[in-house]
Amino acid sequence: MTPKRSWIAVTGLALASAFVQPVCADGGDGGGGGSGGDPATEPTLQPAYVKGIEAINQQRWADAVSALNGHVRGHWDHADGHNYLAYAYRKSGRMDEAFRHYRRALQIDPRHLGAHEYIGEAYLQVNRPEEAERHLKRLSELCLSQCNEYKDLQRAFTQYRASR
């Protein structure tokens, strides 16, 4: 999920959670994120998370890092929070921190499509295509090569190869 689509998802989730009860038996939202329960405890509705996503959408990477670091301190098991924090770190050029938070997102949710896409792009950025290839293969298994995350990472590979 790109950051722009994420903001739409966060806004939609906020509106939906105010009016409907979750339908998943386990209370989860299926996206590797929050509890799906009480909006007051839903990680994607927390002010620091929302502020971080807003900063990402405005390409204010330092603000995003600051807000999302605060968010993950309070929601250590929120895969989406770690994924977007890693994204902000990557865009800031802080690759070690980016990899650390992408790995944490995947530790929490090994099926997190966005984390697989973004860590793959990060590996291409640091010239480690063999590592990126593993995440492309995993995305192919998770979504049968049909999801946007797979297509986006595949496109990044095409650009990477063309630039070599």
C-alpha positions as CSV (number, residue, x, y, z in Angstrom):
1,M,0.0,0.0,0.0
2,T,1.4,3.4,-0.9
3,P,1.4,6.1,1.6
4,K,-1.3,8.0,-0.3
5,R,-3.6,5.0,-0.2
6,S,-2.7,4.4,3.4
7,W,-4.1,7.8,4.4
8,I,-7.4,6.9,2.6
9,A,-7.4,3.6,4.5
10,V,-6.8,5.3,7.8
11,T,-9.5,7.9,7.2
12,G,-11.9,5.1,6.0
13,L,-11.1,3.0,9.0
14,A,-11.7,5.9,11.3
15,L,-15.1,6.5,9.8
16,A,-16.1,2.9,9.6
17,S,-15.0,2.1,13.2
18,A,-17.3,4.8,14.4
19,F,-20.4,3.3,12.9
20,V,-19.9,-0.5,12.6
21,Q,-18.7,-3.4,14.7
22,P,-15.9,-5.6,13.4
23,V,-17.0,-8.7,11.6
24,C,-13.8,-10.8,12.0
25,A,-14.3,-13.4,14.7
26,D,-10.9,-12.6,16.2
27,G,-11.6,-8.9,16.2
28,G,-8.6,-8.3,13.8
29,D,-8.7,-6.2,10.7
30,G,-6.8,-8.6,8.6
31,G,-4.2,-5.9,7.6
32,G,-1.5,-6.7,10.1
33,G,-2.6,-3.8,12.2
34,G,-4.8,-3.0,15.1
35,S,-7.3,-4.7,17.3
36,G,-10.4,-3.8,15.3
37,G,-12.1,-3.1,18.6
38,D,-12.5,0.0,20.7
39,P,-11.5,3.1,18.6
40,A,-9.8,4.5,21.6
41,T,-7.2,1.7,21.5
42,E,-7.1,1.1,17.8
43,P,-3.5,1.7,16.7
44,T,-4.3,3.2,13.4
45,L,-6.5,5.9,15.1
46,Q,-3.8,7.0,17.5
47,P,-2.8,10.6,17.1
48,A,1.0,9.8,16.6
49,Y,0.2,7.2,13.9
50,V,-2.2,9.6,12.1
51,K,0.4,12.4,12.4
52,G,3.1,10.1,11.0
53,I,1.0,9.1,8.0
54,E,0.1,12.8,7.3
55,A,3.9,13.6,7.4
56,I,4.6,10.8,5.0
57,N,2.0,12.0,2.6
58,Q,3.6,15.4,2.7
59,Q,7.1,13.9,2.4
60,R,8.2,15.4,5.7
61,W,10.4,12.4,6.6
62,A,11.9,13.7,9.9
63,D,8.4,14.5,11.2
64,A,7.2,11.1,10.2
65,V,10.1,9.4,11.9
66,S,9.5,11.3,15.1
67,A,5.7,10.7,15.2
68,L,5.9,7.0,14.2
69,N,8.8,6.3,16.7
70,G,6.4,7.6,19.4
71,H,3.7,5.4,18.0
72,V,5.6,2.2,17.9
73,R,7.0,2.8,21.5
74,G,3.4,2.5,22.6
75,H,2.3,-0.1,20.1
76,W,5.3,-2.3,19.7
77,D,3.3,-5.1,18.1
78,H,1.7,-2.9,15.4
79,A,3.2,-4.1,12.1
80,D,1.8,-1.2,10.1
81,G,3.4,1.3,12.4
82,H,6.8,-0.4,12.0
83,N,6.3,-0.6,8.2
84,Y,5.6,3.1,7.8
85,L,8.4,4.0,10.3
86,A,10.8,2.0,8.2
87,Y,9.5,3.7,5.0
88,A,10.1,7.1,6.6
89,Y,13.6,6.0,7.7
90,R,14.3,4.7,4.2
91,K,13.2,8.0,2.5
92,S,15.5,9.8,5.0
93,G,18.4,7.7,3.9
94,R,18.7,5.9,7.3
95,M,18.8,2.4,5.9
96,D,20.0,0.5,9.0
97,E,16.9,1.8,11.0
98,A,14.7,1.1,8.0
99,F,15.8,-2.5,7.8
100,R,15.4,-3.0,11.5
101,H,11.7,-1.8,11.4
102,Y,10.9,-3.6,8.2
103,R,12.1,-6.8,9.9
104,R,10.1,-6.1,13.0
105,A,7.0,-5.6,10.9
106,L,7.6,-8.9,9.2
107,Q,8.3,-10.6,12.5
108,I,4.9,-9.4,13.7
109,D,3.1,-10.3,10.5
110,P,5.1,-12.5,8.1
111,R,2.3,-12.0,5.5
112,H,2.5,-8.2,5.5
113,L,2.4,-7.3,1.8
114,G,3.5,-3.7,2.2
115,A,6.5,-4.6,4.3
116,H,7.6,-7.2,1.8
117,E,7.3,-4.7,-1.0
118,Y,9.1,-1.9,0.8
119,I,11.9,-4.0,2.2
120,G,12.5,-5.3,-1.3
121,E,12.7,-1.8,-2.6
122,A,15.1,-1.0,0.2
123,Y,17.3,-3.9,-0.8
124,L,17.4,-2.7,-4.3
125,Q,18.3,0.8,-3.1
126,V,21.4,-0.7,-1.3
127,N,22.3,-2.8,-4.3
128,R,21.3,-6.2,-2.8
129,P,19.0,-7.6,-5.5
130,E,19.2,-11.2,-4.3
131,E,17.6,-10.1,-1.0
132,A,14.9,-8.2,-2.9
133,E,14.3,-11.2,-5.0
134,R,13.4,-13.3,-1.9
135,H,10.7,-10.7,-1.0
136,L,9.4,-10.6,-4.6
137,K,9.1,-14.4,-4.5
138,R,7.3,-14.3,-1.1
139,L,4.8,-11.7,-2.5
140,S,4.2,-13.9,-5.5
141,E,3.3,-16.8,-3.1
142,L,1.1,-14.6,-0.9
143,C,-0.9,-12.9,-3.6
144,L,-0.3,-15.1,-6.6
145,S,1.5,-12.1,-8.3
146,Q,-1.9,-10.3,-8.5
147,C,-1.5,-7.6,-5.8
148,N,-0.2,-4.1,-6.2
149,E,2.7,-4.7,-3.8
150,Y,4.0,-7.5,-6.1
151,K,3.5,-5.4,-9.2
152,D,5.2,-2.4,-7.6
153,L,8.2,-4.4,-6.5
154,Q,8.4,-6.1,-9.9
155,R,8.4,-2.6,-11.5
156,A,11.2,-1.5,-9.2
157,F,13.2,-4.6,-10.3
158,T,12.7,-3.7,-13.9
159,Q,13.9,-0.1,-13.2
160,Y,16.8,-1.5,-11.2
161,R,17.9,-3.8,-14.0
162,A,17.6,-1.1,-16.6
163,S,19.8,1.2,-14.6
164,R,22.6,-1.4,-14.5
